[in-house]
Amino acid sequence: MLLRRLALVSDAISHVLLLGIVTAFLITRDLHSPWLVIGATLSGVLTVVLVEALRRTDRVREDAAIGLVFPALFAAGVLLVSVYSRNVHLDTDAVLLGIPEFAAARPFRWLGISWGSHARFSMGVMLLVNLTFVILLFKELKLSTFDAALATTLGFTPAVLHYGLMTLTSLTAVLAFDAVGSILVVAFMVVPAAMAYLLTDHLVRLIVLACGLAALGGVLGTLLALALDATVAGSVASTLGLMFGIVLLAAPEHGWIAARRRQRRLQREFRVTMLLIHLLHHEDTAREADESRCQT
């Protein structure tokens, strides 16, 4: 349930960012203005707020609410571009697929000091912010996520924690969208967590394992792109998909092979139990010898 929700929310956020970016650009008329990031973040938060508002009406399910809000906001962004920025060229490779191999080509200087590439600096700062938020509020986040009613009873405010987490998710998606494109944003938000969920049921191990699998997928995908002279974004996304397929098949507890073995074992145990019940039912009866006889 949580993974399905994360997939829907991350996909929606990664697309509705266009509305906030275009709105901020039409106000500032500056492609390098920090208000573009703020506008994109606010559009992601707006998506979450509207989805939650629709869900709480109990008239539509959460996935249906996302399906209603996401196309409307995305279409509004496209409409603003088509009406007020007719001569703007939106490059599919740069926006949708992303070009992470050129992310380091955009230097970042602040206070007269070079901090490396813009993408590396922004994502590094975002990493520290996310780590601080999760470490300081780990127990509260765990409680409000898995048992919001108990969290409310204990005096916490699950709504504040939820919108704080979604704000950070939106901001992370904005900065990652600028660095690697939409496809990799969705891939890294969903696939490593899904793999880790199949490999462990312990929350802390799941988080650490998801981070490790994401890093492994990024390295292997980049090496594959270099070997095949292909795009890094496509190679990394394909590598993550292949890794998920392997984990889905071979996970020791929740994988397809383990599930089939468990199903066959249960079927065998069921047959043995039914046989024992049958023999017990005919014990000390006239048909006991006939029912207990082995047929050849």
FENTAUR-V101085 format. One record per pair of residues at least 6 apart in sequence whose C-alpha atoms are under 6 Angstrom apart, sorted by the first residue. I is the first residue (numbers start at 1). J is the second residue. Records with the same first field share a line. If there is no record, write none. Layout:
BEGIN
I = J ; J
END
This chain:
BEGIN
7 = 190
10 = 186
11 = 186
12 = 70
13 = 44
14 = 182
16 = 73 ; 74
17 = 40 ; 43
18 = 77
19 = 77
20 = 39 ; 40 ; 43
21 = 36 ; 39 ; 40
24 = 35 ; 36 ; 39
41 = 170 ; 171
44 = 170
45 = 167
51 = 65 ; 66
54 = 65
55 = 61 ; 62
95 = 181
96 = 181 ; 182
97 = 181 ; 183
98 = 180 ; 181
99 = 180
100 = 180
103 = 179
104 = 117
106 = 117 ; 118
107 = 116 ; 117 ; 118
108 = 115 ; 116 ; 117 ; 118
109 = 115
119 = 179
143 = 151
144 = 151 ; 158
192 = 210 ; 213 ; 214
193 = 210
195 = 244
196 = 206 ; 209 ; 210
198 = 254
199 = 251
217 = 240
218 = 236
221 = 235 ; 236 ; 239
222 = 232
225 = 231 ; 232 ; 235
248 = 255
249 = 255 ; 256 ; 257
282 = 288
END
